[in-house]
Amino acid sequence: MDKKENPVLLTTIQSYLHQHGYKLTPQREEIIRVLLHTRDHLSVEDIYSILKRQNLNIGLATVYRTMDILYDIKVVDKVSFGDHIVRYEWRKESLNRAHHHLFCTECGKIIELDDDLLSMLDRVIRDKYEFYLEDHPLSLYGVCADCKHKKEEK
């Protein structure tokens, strides 16, 4: 892989797994390494494919179980971009909730928004309905600036 290993983050994830009663098995470590080395939103099948290209003998079921564990202990978030494929990304430590995404319907570019744009809606729901939101991942679909400019040039 082309990105440097982050041993501190790997140790932090190992500690977090142990706090929740899980071990960092060699297979889980390799799956986590794949996630640590990419900024992409990867599906289980994407992770499995990368592991196979690295000639690692890890089964698809193991990848599914590991991603379920990482999701359950809130290390990763699930995201979907309208194509019925569940992808995973690291949960942002700075946020108590999932962040938002802008998805270009032309080129597939994904822009991450770290701002909690729904905080006012959260307050209205809490005050008016006495309902306390725990999370509100959001994906917005449209056309990115590059694609818009390409359309205008035609």
MODELLER restraints for C-alpha pairs under 7 A, 6 or more apart:
rsr = mdl.restraints
at = mdl.atoms
rsr.add(forms.Gaussian(group=physical.xy_distance, feature=features.Distance(at['CA:1:A'], at['CA:37:A']), mean=6.74, stdev=0.5))
rsr.add(forms.Gaussian(group=physical.xy_distance, feature=features.Distance(at['CA:3:A'], at['CA:37:A']), mean=5.71, stdev=0.5))
rsr.add(forms.Gaussian(group=physical.xy_distance, feature=features.Distance(at['CA:14:A'], at['CA:24:A']), mean=5.80, stdev=0.5))
rsr.add(forms.Gaussian(group=physical.xy_distance, feature=features.Distance(at['CA:17:A'], at['CA:23:A']), mean=6.27, stdev=0.5))
rsr.add(forms.Gaussian(group=physical.xy_distance, feature=features.Distance(at['CA:17:A'], at['CA:24:A']), mean=6.92, stdev=0.5))
rsr.add(forms.Gaussian(group=physical.xy_distance, feature=features.Distance(at['CA:27:A'], at['CA:58:A']), mean=6.43, stdev=0.5))
rsr.add(forms.Gaussian(group=physical.xy_distance, feature=features.Distance(at['CA:28:A'], at['CA:66:A']), mean=6.28, stdev=0.5))
rsr.add(forms.Gaussian(group=physical.xy_distance, feature=features.Distance(at['CA:31:A'], at['CA:63:A']), mean=6.94, stdev=0.5))
rsr.add(forms.Gaussian(group=physical.xy_distance, feature=features.Distance(at['CA:34:A'], at['CA:47:A']), mean=6.77, stdev=0.5))
rsr.add(forms.Gaussian(group=physical.xy_distance, feature=features.Distance(at['CA:41:A'], at['CA:87:A']), mean=5.49, stdev=0.5))
rsr.add(forms.Gaussian(group=physical.xy_distance, feature=features.Distance(at['CA:41:A'], at['CA:88:A']), mean=5.45, stdev=0.5))
rsr.add(forms.Gaussian(group=physical.xy_distance, feature=features.Distance(at['CA:41:A'], at['CA:89:A']), mean=5.49, stdev=0.5))
rsr.add(forms.Gaussian(group=physical.xy_distance, feature=features.Distance(at['CA:42:A'], at['CA:87:A']), mean=4.93, stdev=0.5))
rsr.add(forms.Gaussian(group=physical.xy_distance, feature=features.Distance(at['CA:42:A'], at['CA:88:A']), mean=5.42, stdev=0.5))
rsr.add(forms.Gaussian(group=physical.xy_distance, feature=features.Distance(at['CA:43:A'], at['CA:85:A']), mean=6.99, stdev=0.5))
rsr.add(forms.Gaussian(group=physical.xy_distance, feature=features.Distance(at['CA:43:A'], at['CA:86:A']), mean=5.84, stdev=0.5))
rsr.add(forms.Gaussian(group=physical.xy_distance, feature=features.Distance(at['CA:43:A'], at['CA:87:A']), mean=4.16, stdev=0.5))
rsr.add(forms.Gaussian(group=physical.xy_distance, feature=features.Distance(at['CA:43:A'], at['CA:88:A']), mean=6.16, stdev=0.5))
rsr.add(forms.Gaussian(group=physical.xy_distance, feature=features.Distance(at['CA:44:A'], at['CA:63:A']), mean=6.31, stdev=0.5))
rsr.add(forms.Gaussian(group=physical.xy_distance, feature=features.Distance(at['CA:44:A'], at['CA:64:A']), mean=6.19, stdev=0.5))
rsr.add(forms.Gaussian(group=physical.xy_distance, feature=features.Distance(at['CA:48:A'], at['CA:60:A']), mean=6.10, stdev=0.5))
rsr.add(forms.Gaussian(group=physical.xy_distance, feature=features.Distance(at['CA:48:A'], at['CA:63:A']), mean=6.68, stdev=0.5))
rsr.add(forms.Gaussian(group=physical.xy_distance, feature=features.Distance(at['CA:70:A'], at['CA:76:A']), mean=5.74, stdev=0.5))
rsr.add(forms.Gaussian(group=physical.xy_distance, feature=features.Distance(at['CA:71:A'], at['CA:77:A']), mean=5.97, stdev=0.5))
rsr.add(forms.Gaussian(group=physical.xy_distance, feature=features.Distance(at['CA:74:A'], at['CA:91:A']), mean=6.91, stdev=0.5))
rsr.add(forms.Gaussian(group=physical.xy_distance, feature=features.Distance(at['CA:75:A'], at['CA:90:A']), mean=6.20, stdev=0.5))
rsr.add(forms.Gaussian(group=physical.xy_distance, feature=features.Distance(at['CA:75:A'], at['CA:91:A']), mean=5.60, stdev=0.5))
rsr.add(forms.Gaussian(group=physical.xy_distance, feature=features.Distance(at['CA:76:A'], at['CA:88:A']), mean=6.22, stdev=0.5))
rsr.add(forms.Gaussian(group=physical.xy_distance, feature=features.Distance(at['CA:76:A'], at['CA:89:A']), mean=5.39, stdev=0.5))
rsr.add(forms.Gaussian(group=physical.xy_distance, feature=features.Distance(at['CA:76:A'], at['CA:90:A']), mean=4.35, stdev=0.5))
rsr.add(forms.Gaussian(group=physical.xy_distance, feature=features.Distance(at['CA:76:A'], at['CA:91:A']), mean=4.70, stdev=0.5))
rsr.add(forms.Gaussian(group=physical.xy_distance, feature=features.Distance(at['CA:77:A'], at['CA:88:A']), mean=5.60, stdev=0.5))
rsr.add(forms.Gaussian(group=physical.xy_distance, feature=features.Distance(at['CA:77:A'], at['CA:89:A']), mean=5.48, stdev=0.5))
rsr.add(forms.Gaussian(group=physical.xy_distance, feature=features.Distance(at['CA:77:A'], at['CA:90:A']), mean=6.21, stdev=0.5))
rsr.add(forms.Gaussian(group=physical.xy_distance, feature=features.Distance(at['CA:77:A'], at['CA:91:A']), mean=5.49, stdev=0.5))
rsr.add(forms.Gaussian(group=physical.xy_distance, feature=features.Distance(at['CA:77:A'], at['CA:98:A']), mean=6.89, stdev=0.5))
rsr.add(forms.Gaussian(group=physical.xy_distance, feature=features.Distance(at['CA:78:A'], at['CA:86:A']), mean=6.22, stdev=0.5))
rsr.add(forms.Gaussian(group=physical.xy_distance, feature=features.Distance(at['CA:78:A'], at['CA:87:A']), mean=5.61, stdev=0.5))
rsr.add(forms.Gaussian(group=physical.xy_distance, feature=features.Distance(at['CA:78:A'], at['CA:88:A']), mean=4.74, stdev=0.5))
rsr.add(forms.Gaussian(group=physical.xy_distance, feature=features.Distance(at['CA:78:A'], at['CA:89:A']), mean=6.73, stdev=0.5))
rsr.add(forms.Gaussian(group=physical.xy_distance, feature=features.Distance(at['CA:79:A'], at['CA:86:A']), mean=5.83, stdev=0.5))
rsr.add(forms.Gaussian(group=physical.xy_distance, feature=features.Distance(at['CA:79:A'], at['CA:87:A']), mean=5.15, stdev=0.5))
rsr.add(forms.Gaussian(group=physical.xy_distance, feature=features.Distance(at['CA:79:A'], at['CA:88:A']), mean=5.97, stdev=0.5))
rsr.add(forms.Gaussian(group=physical.xy_distance, feature=features.Distance(at['CA:80:A'], at['CA:86:A']), mean=5.09, stdev=0.5))
rsr.add(forms.Gaussian(group=physical.xy_distance, feature=features.Distance(at['CA:80:A'], at['CA:87:A']), mean=6.03, stdev=0.5))
rsr.add(forms.Gaussian(group=physical.xy_distance, feature=features.Distance(at['CA:81:A'], at['CA:139:A']), mean=6.75, stdev=0.5))
rsr.add(forms.Gaussian(group=physical.xy_distance, feature=features.Distance(at['CA:91:A'], at['CA:98:A']), mean=6.79, stdev=0.5))
rsr.add(forms.Gaussian(group=physical.xy_distance, feature=features.Distance(at['CA:97:A'], at['CA:135:A']), mean=5.26, stdev=0.5))
rsr.add(forms.Gaussian(group=physical.xy_distance, feature=features.Distance(at['CA:97:A'], at['CA:136:A']), mean=6.94, stdev=0.5))
rsr.add(forms.Gaussian(group=physical.xy_distance, feature=features.Distance(at['CA:98:A'], at['CA:135:A']), mean=6.56, stdev=0.5))
rsr.add(forms.Gaussian(group=physical.xy_distance, feature=features.Distance(at['CA:98:A'], at['CA:136:A']), mean=6.60, stdev=0.5))
rsr.add(forms.Gaussian(group=physical.xy_distance, feature=features.Distance(at['CA:98:A'], at['CA:137:A']), mean=5.11, stdev=0.5))
rsr.add(forms.Gaussian(group=physical.xy_distance, feature=features.Distance(at['CA:99:A'], at['CA:113:A']), mean=6.15, stdev=0.5))
rsr.add(forms.Gaussian(group=physical.xy_distance, feature=features.Distance(at['CA:99:A'], at['CA:114:A']), mean=5.38, stdev=0.5))
rsr.add(forms.Gaussian(group=physical.xy_distance, feature=features.Distance(at['CA:99:A'], at['CA:116:A']), mean=6.76, stdev=0.5))
rsr.add(forms.Gaussian(group=physical.xy_distance, feature=features.Distance(at['CA:99:A'], at['CA:137:A']), mean=5.97, stdev=0.5))
rsr.add(forms.Gaussian(group=physical.xy_distance, feature=features.Distance(at['CA:100:A'], at['CA:112:A']), mean=6.02, stdev=0.5))
rsr.add(forms.Gaussian(group=physical.xy_distance, feature=features.Distance(at['CA:100:A'], at['CA:113:A']), mean=5.06, stdev=0.5))
rsr.add(forms.Gaussian(group=physical.xy_distance, feature=features.Distance(at['CA:100:A'], at['CA:114:A']), mean=6.66, stdev=0.5))
rsr.add(forms.Gaussian(group=physical.xy_distance, feature=features.Distance(at['CA:100:A'], at['CA:137:A']), mean=5.81, stdev=0.5))
rsr.add(forms.Gaussian(group=physical.xy_distance, feature=features.Distance(at['CA:100:A'], at['CA:138:A']), mean=4.82, stdev=0.5))
rsr.add(forms.Gaussian(group=physical.xy_distance, feature=features.Distance(at['CA:100:A'], at['CA:139:A']), mean=5.83, stdev=0.5))
rsr.add(forms.Gaussian(group=physical.xy_distance, feature=features.Distance(at['CA:101:A'], at['CA:110:A']), mean=6.48, stdev=0.5))
rsr.add(forms.Gaussian(group=physical.xy_distance, feature=features.Distance(at['CA:101:A'], at['CA:111:A']), mean=5.60, stdev=0.5))
rsr.add(forms.Gaussian(group=physical.xy_distance, feature=features.Distance(at['CA:101:A'], at['CA:112:A']), mean=4.65, stdev=0.5))
rsr.add(forms.Gaussian(group=physical.xy_distance, feature=features.Distance(at['CA:101:A'], at['CA:113:A']), mean=5.74, stdev=0.5))
rsr.add(forms.Gaussian(group=physical.xy_distance, feature=features.Distance(at['CA:101:A'], at['CA:138:A']), mean=6.32, stdev=0.5))
rsr.add(forms.Gaussian(group=physical.xy_distance, feature=features.Distance(at['CA:101:A'], at['CA:139:A']), mean=4.69, stdev=0.5))
rsr.add(forms.Gaussian(group=physical.xy_distance, feature=features.Distance(at['CA:101:A'], at['CA:140:A']), mean=6.19, stdev=0.5))
rsr.add(forms.Gaussian(group=physical.xy_distance, feature=features.Distance(at['CA:102:A'], at['CA:110:A']), mean=5.71, stdev=0.5))
rsr.add(forms.Gaussian(group=physical.xy_distance, feature=features.Distance(at['CA:102:A'], at['CA:111:A']), mean=4.97, stdev=0.5))
rsr.add(forms.Gaussian(group=physical.xy_distance, feature=features.Distance(at['CA:102:A'], at['CA:112:A']), mean=6.42, stdev=0.5))
rsr.add(forms.Gaussian(group=physical.xy_distance, feature=features.Distance(at['CA:102:A'], at['CA:139:A']), mean=5.82, stdev=0.5))
rsr.add(forms.Gaussian(group=physical.xy_distance, feature=features.Distance(at['CA:102:A'], at['CA:140:A']), mean=4.86, stdev=0.5))
rsr.add(forms.Gaussian(group=physical.xy_distance, feature=features.Distance(at['CA:102:A'], at['CA:141:A']), mean=5.97, stdev=0.5))
rsr.add(forms.Gaussian(group=physical.xy_distance, feature=features.Distance(at['CA:103:A'], at['CA:109:A']), mean=5.94, stdev=0.5))
rsr.add(forms.Gaussian(group=physical.xy_distance, feature=features.Distance(at['CA:103:A'], at['CA:110:A']), mean=4.78, stdev=0.5))
rsr.add(forms.Gaussian(group=physical.xy_distance, feature=features.Distance(at['CA:103:A'], at['CA:111:A']), mean=6.53, stdev=0.5))
rsr.add(forms.Gaussian(group=physical.xy_distance, feature=features.Distance(at['CA:103:A'], at['CA:139:A']), mean=6.79, stdev=0.5))
rsr.add(forms.Gaussian(group=physical.xy_distance, feature=features.Distance(at['CA:103:A'], at['CA:140:A']), mean=5.98, stdev=0.5))
rsr.add(forms.Gaussian(group=physical.xy_distance, feature=features.Distance(at['CA:103:A'], at['CA:141:A']), mean=4.85, stdev=0.5))
rsr.add(forms.Gaussian(group=physical.xy_distance, feature=features.Distance(at['CA:103:A'], at['CA:142:A']), mean=6.32, stdev=0.5))
rsr.add(forms.Gaussian(group=physical.xy_distance, feature=features.Distance(at['CA:104:A'], at['CA:110:A']), mean=6.52, stdev=0.5))
rsr.add(forms.Gaussian(group=physical.xy_distance, feature=features.Distance(at['CA:104:A'], at['CA:141:A']), mean=5.99, stdev=0.5))
rsr.add(forms.Gaussian(group=physical.xy_distance, feature=features.Distance(at['CA:104:A'], at['CA:142:A']), mean=5.17, stdev=0.5))
rsr.add(forms.Gaussian(group=physical.xy_distance, feature=features.Distance(at['CA:104:A'], at['CA:143:A']), mean=4.71, stdev=0.5))
rsr.add(forms.Gaussian(group=physical.xy_distance, feature=features.Distance(at['CA:104:A'], at['CA:144:A']), mean=5.42, stdev=0.5))
rsr.add(forms.Gaussian(group=physical.xy_distance, feature=features.Distance(at['CA:105:A'], at['CA:141:A']), mean=6.35, stdev=0.5))
rsr.add(forms.Gaussian(group=physical.xy_distance, feature=features.Distance(at['CA:105:A'], at['CA:142:A']), mean=5.73, stdev=0.5))
rsr.add(forms.Gaussian(group=physical.xy_distance, feature=features.Distance(at['CA:105:A'], at['CA:143:A']), mean=5.92, stdev=0.5))
rsr.add(forms.Gaussian(group=physical.xy_distance, feature=features.Distance(at['CA:106:A'], at['CA:143:A']), mean=6.26, stdev=0.5))
rsr.add(forms.Gaussian(group=physical.xy_distance, feature=features.Distance(at['CA:106:A'], at['CA:147:A']), mean=6.66, stdev=0.5))
rsr.add(forms.Gaussian(group=physical.xy_distance, feature=features.Distance(at['CA:122:A'], at['CA:133:A']), mean=6.70, stdev=0.5))
rsr.add(forms.Gaussian(group=physical.xy_distance, feature=features.Distance(at['CA:125:A'], at['CA:131:A']), mean=6.00, stdev=0.5))
rsr.add(forms.Gaussian(group=physical.xy_distance, feature=features.Distance(at['CA:126:A'], at['CA:132:A']), mean=5.43, stdev=0.5))
